[in-house]
Amino acid sequence: MINKIIENIYKKKNEIIEDSINLINIPSIIKNKNENIKCLEYIVNKAKKEGIKTYYTENMDCAVLEIGEGDETLGILTHVDVVDIGDIEKWRTSPFKGVFNGKFIIGRGAMDDKGPTIIIFTIMRVLNSLNLNFKRKIQLIIGTSEEGEWTDMESFKKEFKNPDFGFTPDGAFPIHNIEKGYADIKIQFDVSLENEYGSIIFFKSGDSPNTIPSWGKMMIEFSSEENLKLFNKNNQAEGISTIKDHLSLNVSSIGKSSHSSLPQNGDNALIKLCRWLYKIKFLDNGAKKALEFILKMDGNYTGSRLGFNNKEKYLNGEYIGETFACPTILKLENNKLILNINIRHKYGVDLMEIENIFNNLSEKYSFSYTINNYLSPLFVSKDNKLFSLMNKAYEESTGLSGGFSLAGGTSYTKAFPNTVSWGPVFPGEKDSCHQENEMINIDSIMKCAEIYARFMYDFTVGSLPINKKPGY
């Protein structure tokens, strides 16, 4: 039967491409509720035609697709909201006009998480079309605020029963049973960015708290033509470009975006702009302290310079990694520099430790702060018997060894107990989440579909018991 299921999925390859592109074409940036609802409606309407049970939360911020019968449920968690586009000039195609170039589906959300949503939906279509003896249920739980505050998952939990076991195709293979925590630290400095030469009237870098910014922009207005010429001549730097406009100087920094859980894959344009600004003379004590603080993270994203202890990287023999801390958004508003630092803290670091570190830093560098979107790290025991089915499906489909590893990012795994991250990125494959020219390989899509189908089939018709040992 499994061979027939996989064969039927491969027959739907063109539909997978078409559905993925249609979802990409909906500009469902986080907090754009109407566009996110359009994504949910697109999938729900197609599911209804296939005889799949469908539900919405009352707030229309989450959709649930359900197949199968039985008392136990596998929840597969995906999302259709996406981060902003970054630097539009770096996109080779329109970010919200999905394309398939014969090898890759390209567009914002292709990998994170619209493509994987369509993969799971297609498998459910195939399983539902066959006369299977279901022993369990499968729910595809589609959210709309994964890239922000998880109000969608709160809505689900108020109105539906938690799944007994779950995974999200919003990470990488093999199984990620450990996942770093998440926090956004919003910091505010009181500054003055003017002197006898002129004033800085605009400063902004970054548009997403969980993305390494690929661009930074600043405008300086000078008091005279002579000051502008002198200043522009003596302040050139790599990665910085300047354009003169009357008595104004437009300054740009160019970097490379990446998911903030993978800062080593990016080139932080915010840091570049601050490094350049620190060398010039538009600084009162407040601005100088602000830039000195930000530049503590120049060339070091582990958070060690801020005060996080990264010496212990293993817990009971399992790799838990290091705490990362990266500036992701900086803007000037009414003589205030507003900064977001994205924290990916390792297991063992808690909210109190983060607060203690930033209390000390705020006194030294004269800023106020709040902690937003805090999520604790995840550690799920390997004892759950369903993990053997997951590794079996992965190994049979790929010939690669399964196993367990650390996820540096954060995902819906933290929303429910007994939930892990699993795919869609394969070992050695580029992760383009949150980057310009986001894309996913069609061969990888089909291989993911095969892996997930094997596991979902074994789950629905098999008799292996679920060990409901919660994550902690």
C-alpha positions as CSV (number, residue, x, y, z in Angstrom):
1,M,0.0,0.0,0.0
2,I,2.8,2.5,0.8
3,N,4.2,2.1,-2.7
4,K,0.8,3.0,-4.1
5,I,0.5,6.0,-1.8
6,I,4.0,7.3,-2.8
7,E,3.2,6.7,-6.5
8,N,-0.1,8.7,-6.2
9,I,1.8,11.6,-4.5
10,Y,4.4,11.7,-7.3
11,K,1.5,12.0,-9.8
12,K,0.5,15.2,-8.0
13,K,3.9,16.8,-8.5
14,N,2.5,19.5,-10.8
15,E,-0.3,20.2,-8.4
16,I,2.2,20.6,-5.6
17,I,4.1,23.2,-7.6
18,E,0.9,25.0,-8.6
19,D,-0.6,25.1,-5.1
20,S,2.7,26.3,-3.6
21,I,3.0,29.1,-6.2
22,N,-0.6,30.1,-5.6
23,L,0.0,30.4,-1.9
24,I,3.3,32.4,-2.5
25,N,1.3,34.8,-4.6
26,I,-0.7,35.8,-1.6
27,P,1.4,38.5,0.3
28,S,0.6,37.1,3.8
29,I,3.2,39.0,5.7
30,I,2.9,38.6,9.4
31,K,0.1,40.8,10.9
32,N,-1.6,41.1,7.5
33,K,-4.7,39.3,8.7
34,N,-6.7,39.5,5.5
35,E,-4.0,38.0,3.3
36,N,-3.3,35.2,5.8
37,I,-7.0,34.4,5.9
38,K,-6.9,34.2,2.1
39,C,-4.2,31.5,2.4
40,L,-6.3,29.5,4.9
41,E,-9.3,29.8,2.6
42,Y,-7.4,28.6,-0.4
43,I,-6.4,25.4,1.4
44,V,-9.7,24.8,3.2
45,N,-11.7,25.2,0.0
46,K,-9.6,22.7,-1.8
47,A,-9.7,20.3,1.2
48,K,-13.5,20.4,1.3
49,K,-13.7,19.3,-2.3
50,E,-11.6,16.3,-1.3
51,G,-14.0,15.3,1.5
52,I,-11.5,16.3,4.2
53,K,-12.9,17.7,7.4
54,T,-12.1,21.3,7.9
55,Y,-12.4,23.8,10.8
56,Y,-11.5,27.4,11.6
57,T,-10.8,29.0,14.9
58,E,-13.3,31.6,15.9
59,N,-10.8,34.4,15.1
60,M,-10.0,32.9,11.7
61,D,-6.3,32.8,12.7
62,C,-5.9,29.0,12.4
63,A,-7.3,26.3,10.1
64,V,-7.5,22.6,10.9
65,L,-7.7,19.8,8.3
66,E,-8.6,16.4,9.6
67,I,-8.6,12.8,8.3
68,G,-8.8,9.4,9.9
69,E,-10.6,7.9,12.9
70,G,-9.7,7.0,16.4
71,D,-8.9,8.4,19.8
72,E,-5.3,9.4,19.2
73,T,-4.2,12.3,17.0
74,L,-1.1,13.3,15.1
75,G,-0.9,17.1,14.8
76,I,1.2,18.5,12.0
77,L,1.9,22.2,12.5
78,T,2.6,24.6,9.7
79,H,2.1,28.3,9.0
80,V,1.3,30.5,6.1
81,D,2.4,33.9,7.5
82,V,5.8,35.0,6.3
83,V,8.5,37.6,7.2
84,D,8.9,40.8,5.2
85,I,10.8,40.7,1.9
86,G,14.1,42.3,3.0
87,D,16.0,44.1,0.3
88,I,13.8,44.1,-2.8
89,E,16.8,45.0,-5.0
90,K,18.3,41.6,-4.2
91,W,15.4,39.6,-5.3
92,R,15.9,38.1,-8.8
93,T,12.1,37.5,-9.1
94,S,9.2,39.2,-7.5
95,P,8.9,37.9,-3.9
96,F,5.1,37.5,-4.1
97,K,4.9,36.2,-7.6
98,G,6.0,32.6,-7.2
99,V,7.9,30.9,-10.0
100,F,9.1,27.4,-10.8
101,N,12.3,27.4,-12.9
102,G,12.4,23.7,-13.5
103,K,14.4,23.0,-10.3
104,F,13.3,25.4,-7.6
105,I,10.0,27.0,-6.4
106,I,11.0,30.6,-5.7
107,G,9.3,33.2,-3.6
108,R,8.7,34.4,-0.1
109,G,7.4,31.4,1.9
110,A,8.6,28.7,-0.5
111,M,10.5,27.0,2.2
112,D,9.1,28.7,5.3
113,D,6.4,27.4,5.4
114,K,4.0,27.4,2.4
115,G,5.8,24.7,0.4
116,P,5.8,22.3,3.4
117,T,2.1,23.1,4.1
118,I,1.2,22.0,0.6
119,I,3.4,18.8,1.0
120,I,1.4,17.7,4.0
121,F,-1.9,18.7,2.5
122,T,-1.2,16.7,-0.6
123,I,-0.3,13.6,1.4
124,M,-3.6,13.9,3.3
125,R,-5.5,14.2,0.0
126,V,-3.9,10.9,-1.1
127,L,-4.5,9.1,2.2
128,N,-8.1,10.3,2.4
129,S,-8.8,9.0,-1.1
130,L,-7.9,5.4,-0.3
131,N,-10.0,2.9,1.6
132,L,-7.7,2.7,4.6
133,N,-8.5,1.2,7.9
134,F,-7.7,4.2,10.0
135,K,-6.8,3.6,13.6
136,R,-5.8,7.2,14.4
137,K,-6.5,10.8,13.2
138,I,-4.2,13.3,11.5
139,Q,-4.7,17.0,11.8
140,L,-2.9,19.6,9.7
141,I,-2.9,22.7,12.0
142,I,-2.2,25.8,9.9
143,G,-1.3,28.9,11.8
144,T,-1.0,32.6,10.7
145,S,1.3,34.2,13.3
146,E,4.3,31.9,13.7
147,E,6.6,34.7,12.7
148,G,5.2,36.8,15.5
149,E,3.3,36.2,18.7
150,W,1.5,32.9,18.7
151,T,-2.0,34.1,19.2
152,D,-3.1,31.5,16.6
153,M,-2.0,28.6,18.7
154,E,-3.7,30.0,21.8
155,S,-6.9,30.2,19.8
156,F,-6.5,26.6,18.8
157,K,-5.9,25.4,22.3
158,K,-9.0,27.2,23.6
159,E,-11.2,25.5,21.0
160,F,-9.6,22.2,20.2
161,K,-8.0,19.3,22.0
162,N,-4.3,19.1,21.9
163,P,-2.8,16.5,19.6
164,D,-1.2,13.5,21.3
165,F,1.9,13.7,19.2
166,G,3.1,16.2,16.6
167,F,5.8,17.5,14.3
168,T,6.4,20.6,12.3
169,P,8.1,20.6,8.8
170,D,9.6,23.9,9.7
171,G,13.3,23.0,10.4
172,A,15.6,20.4,9.2
173,F,16.3,16.6,9.2
174,P,16.9,14.5,11.2
175,I,14.6,14.8,14.2
176,H,15.1,18.0,16.3
177,N,14.1,17.0,19.8
178,I,16.1,20.0,21.3
179,E,15.3,23.5,20.3
180,K,16.7,26.8,21.6
181,G,14.5,29.4,23.2
182,Y,13.5,32.7,21.8
183,A,13.2,36.3,23.0
184,D,13.1,39.7,21.5
185,I,14.7,42.4,23.6
186,K,13.4,45.8,22.7
187,I,15.9,48.5,23.9
188,Q,15.5,52.3,23.9
189,F,18.3,54.8,24.1
190,D,17.8,58.6,24.5
191,V,20.2,60.2,22.0
192,S,21.0,63.4,20.1
193,L,22.5,62.9,16.6
194,E,23.4,66.5,15.7
195,N,26.3,69.0,16.0
196,E,27.7,72.0,14.2
197,Y,28.1,70.0,11.0
198,G,24.5,69.0,10.7
199,S,22.1,66.3,11.9
200,I,21.0,62.7,11.3
201,I,17.3,62.9,10.4
202,F,16.7,59.3,9.4
203,F,18.2,55.9,10.5
204,K,16.7,52.5,9.9
205,S,18.0,49.0,9.4
206,G,16.0,45.7,9.4
207,D,12.3,44.9,9.1
208,S,11.9,41.6,10.9
209,P,13.0,40.8,14.5
210,N,14.0,37.2,13.5
211,T,16.0,38.1,10.4
212,I,19.6,39.3,10.1
213,P,19.1,42.6,8.2
214,S,20.6,42.9,4.7
215,W,20.2,46.7,4.5
216,G,20.6,49.8,6.4
217,K,19.8,53.4,5.5
218,M,20.6,56.8,7.0
219,M,20.2,60.4,5.9
220,I,22.4,63.3,7.2
221,E,21.5,66.9,6.6
222,F,24.5,69.3,6.7
223,S,24.7,72.9,7.6
224,S,26.8,73.8,4.6
225,E,28.1,72.5,1.3
226,E,31.7,72.7,2.6
227,N,30.8,70.5,5.6
228,L,29.2,67.9,3.3
229,K,32.1,67.8,0.9
230,L,34.7,67.5,3.7
231,F,32.7,64.9,5.6
232,N,31.9,62.7,2.5
233,K,35.5,62.8,1.4
234,N,36.9,61.6,4.7
235,N,34.4,58.9,5.7
236,Q,34.5,56.1,3.1
237,A,34.2,52.5,4.3
238,E,33.8,49.0,2.8
239,G,30.1,48.0,2.5
240,I,28.9,51.6,2.8
241,S,27.7,53.7,-0.1
242,T,26.8,57.4,0.0
243,I,24.8,59.6,-2.4
244,K,24.8,63.4,-2.3
245,D,21.4,65.2,-2.6
246,H,21.8,69.0,-2.2
247,L,22.9,69.4,1.5
248,S,21.9,65.8,2.3
249,L,23.9,62.7,2.3
250,N,22.1,59.3,1.9
251,V,24.1,56.5,3.4
252,S,23.4,52.8,2.8
253,S,24.9,49.7,4.1
254,I,24.7,46.4,2.3
255,G,24.7,43.0,3.9
256,K,23.2,39.6,3.5
257,S,20.0,38.4,5.2
258,S,19.6,35.1,7.0
259,H,17.4,33.5,9.6
260,S,18.5,35.0,13.0
261,S,19.0,31.4,14.3
262,L,21.8,31.1,11.7
263,P,23.6,34.5,11.9
264,Q,26.8,32.9,10.6
265,N,25.0,32.6,7.2
266,G,24.3,36.4,7.0
267,D,26.2,39.7,7.0
268,N,24.6,42.1,9.4
269,A,24.0,45.5,7.6
270,L,22.9,47.0,10.9
271,I,26.3,46.3,12.4
272,K,28.0,47.8,9.4
273,L,26.1,51.0,9.6
274,C,26.7,51.4,13.3
275,R,30.4,50.6,12.9
276,W,30.6,53.4,10.3
277,L,28.5,55.9,12.4
278,Y,30.7,55.3,15.4
279,K,33.7,56.6,13.6
280,I,32.1,60.0,12.9
281,K,31.3,62.9,15.1
282,F,27.5,63.0,15.4
283,L,27.6,61.5,18.8
284,D,26.5,62.8,22.2
285,N,27.2,60.5,25.2
286,G,23.9,58.7,24.8
287,A,24.5,57.8,21.1
288,K,28.1,56.9,21.8
289,K,27.0,54.4,24.5
290,A,24.3,53.0,22.3
291,L,26.7,52.3,19.5
292,E,29.4,50.9,21.9
293,F,26.7,48.5,23.2
294,I,25.6,47.4,19.7
295,L,29.2,47.0,18.5
296,K,29.8,44.5,21.4
297,M,28.0,42.1,19.0
298,D,30.3,43.0,16.0
299,G,32.0,39.8,14.9
300,N,30.5,37.9,17.8
301,Y,26.9,36.5,17.7
302,T,27.1,34.0,20.5
303,G,26.1,36.4,23.2
304,S,29.2,35.8,25.2
305,R,30.2,39.5,25.2
306,L,26.8,40.4,26.6
307,G,27.3,38.1,29.6
308,F,25.8,34.7,28.5
309,N,27.8,31.7,29.6
310,N,28.5,29.5,26.6
311,K,31.1,27.2,28.1
312,E,28.8,24.2,28.6
313,K,27.5,23.0,25.3
314,Y,26.3,19.6,26.3
315,L,23.7,18.3,28.7
316,N,23.7,14.6,29.6
317,G,25.7,13.9,26.4
318,E,23.4,15.8,24.1
319,Y,24.5,18.9,22.3
320,I,22.5,22.0,23.4
321,G,24.7,24.6,21.6
322,E,25.4,28.2,22.5
323,T,23.2,31.2,23.2
324,F,23.1,33.6,20.2
325,A,22.3,37.3,20.4
326,C,22.0,39.4,17.3
327,P,20.7,43.0,16.6
328,T,18.0,42.7,14.0
329,I,16.2,46.1,13.9
330,L,17.4,49.6,14.6
331,K,15.5,52.8,14.0
332,L,15.6,56.5,15.0
333,E,12.4,58.0,16.4
334,N,12.2,61.4,18.1
335,N,15.8,61.4,19.4
336,K,15.4,57.8,20.5
337,L,17.3,54.9,19.1
338,I,15.1,51.8,19.3
339,L,16.9,48.5,19.0
340,N,15.7,44.9,18.8
341,I,18.1,42.1,19.8
342,N,17.0,38.6,19.0
343,I,18.0,36.0,21.5
344,R,18.2,32.3,20.8
345,H,19.1,30.9,24.2
346,K,20.3,27.4,24.8
347,Y,18.5,24.9,27.1
348,G,19.3,25.8,30.7
349,V,19.0,29.6,30.2
350,D,15.8,31.0,31.5
351,L,13.9,34.3,31.6
352,M,15.4,35.3,34.9
353,E,19.0,34.9,33.6
354,I,18.2,37.0,30.6
355,E,16.6,39.7,32.8
356,N,19.7,39.7,35.1
357,I,22.0,40.1,32.1
358,F,20.1,43.0,30.6
359,N,19.5,44.7,34.0
360,N,23.3,44.9,34.3
361,L,23.8,46.1,30.7
362,S,21.0,48.7,31.0
363,E,22.8,50.3,33.9
364,K,26.1,50.4,32.2
365,Y,24.9,51.6,28.8
366,S,21.9,53.8,30.0
367,F,19.0,52.2,28.2
368,S,15.5,50.9,29.1
369,Y,14.2,47.6,27.8
370,T,11.4,45.1,27.6
371,I,11.4,41.4,26.8
372,N,8.9,40.4,24.1
373,N,7.8,37.1,22.6
374,Y,9.7,35.0,25.2
375,L,9.6,31.2,24.6
376,S,11.5,28.7,26.8
377,P,13.9,26.2,25.2
378,L,12.6,22.8,24.3
379,F,13.9,19.4,25.3
380,V,11.8,16.3,24.3
381,S,12.8,12.9,25.6
382,K,14.0,10.4,22.9
383,D,11.8,7.7,24.6
384,N,8.7,8.2,22.5
385,K,8.2,5.1,20.5
386,L,7.0,7.0,17.4
387,F,10.5,8.3,16.9
388,S,11.5,4.9,15.6
389,L,8.8,5.2,12.9
390,M,10.1,8.6,12.0
391,N,13.7,7.5,11.6
392,K,12.5,4.4,9.8
393,A,10.6,6.5,7.2
394,Y,13.6,8.9,6.8
395,E,16.2,6.1,6.4
396,E,14.0,4.0,4.0
397,S,13.4,7.1,1.8
398,T,16.9,8.6,1.8
399,G,19.4,5.9,2.7
400,L,20.7,8.3,5.3
401,S,21.0,7.7,9.0
402,G,18.2,9.1,11.1
403,G,18.8,10.3,14.7
404,F,18.4,13.5,16.7
405,S,19.9,16.9,16.7
406,L,19.6,20.5,18.0
407,A,17.4,23.1,16.3
408,G,18.9,26.6,16.6
409,G,15.6,28.2,15.5
410,T,12.2,28.2,17.2
411,S,9.0,26.7,15.8
412,Y,5.5,25.6,16.8
413,T,7.1,22.6,18.6
414,K,6.9,24.7,21.7
415,A,3.2,25.1,21.4
416,F,2.3,21.5,22.4
417,P,3.9,18.6,24.3
418,N,5.4,15.7,22.5
419,T,6.1,17.8,19.4
420,V,9.4,18.0,17.4
421,S,10.7,19.7,14.3
422,W,11.4,17.4,11.4
423,G,12.5,18.6,7.9
424,P,12.1,20.0,5.3
425,V,15.8,20.9,4.9
426,F,18.1,18.0,4.2
427,P,21.7,17.7,5.5
428,G,24.0,19.8,3.4
429,E,21.1,21.6,1.7
430,K,21.0,25.4,1.8
431,D,18.4,26.9,4.2
432,S,17.0,30.0,2.5
433,C,14.4,30.9,5.1
434,H,14.1,34.6,5.7
435,Q,16.5,35.4,2.9
436,E,16.0,37.2,-0.4
437,N,15.3,34.7,-3.2
438,E,13.9,32.1,-0.8
439,M,13.5,28.8,-2.6
440,I,12.9,25.1,-2.2
441,N,14.1,22.3,-4.5
442,I,11.3,20.3,-6.1
443,D,13.3,17.1,-5.7
444,S,13.6,17.8,-2.0
445,I,9.9,18.5,-1.9
446,M,9.1,15.1,-3.4
447,K,11.5,13.3,-1.1
448,C,10.0,15.1,1.9
449,A,6.6,14.0,0.7
450,E,7.8,10.4,0.6
451,I,9.3,10.5,4.1
452,Y,6.2,12.1,5.6
453,A,3.9,9.8,3.8
454,R,5.6,6.7,5.1
455,F,5.4,8.0,8.7
456,M,1.8,9.3,8.4
457,Y,0.7,6.0,6.9
458,D,2.4,4.0,9.6
459,F,0.8,6.2,12.2
460,T,-2.7,6.0,10.9
461,V,-2.9,2.3,10.3
462,G,-0.2,0.9,12.6
463,S,-0.5,-0.3,16.2
464,L,2.6,1.1,17.8
465,P,1.5,2.9,21.0
466,I,2.1,6.5,21.6
467,N,4.3,7.1,24.7
468,K,2.8,10.3,26.1
469,K,5.8,11.4,27.9
470,P,5.6,15.2,27.7
471,G,8.3,17.5,26.5
472,Y,9.8,19.6,29.3
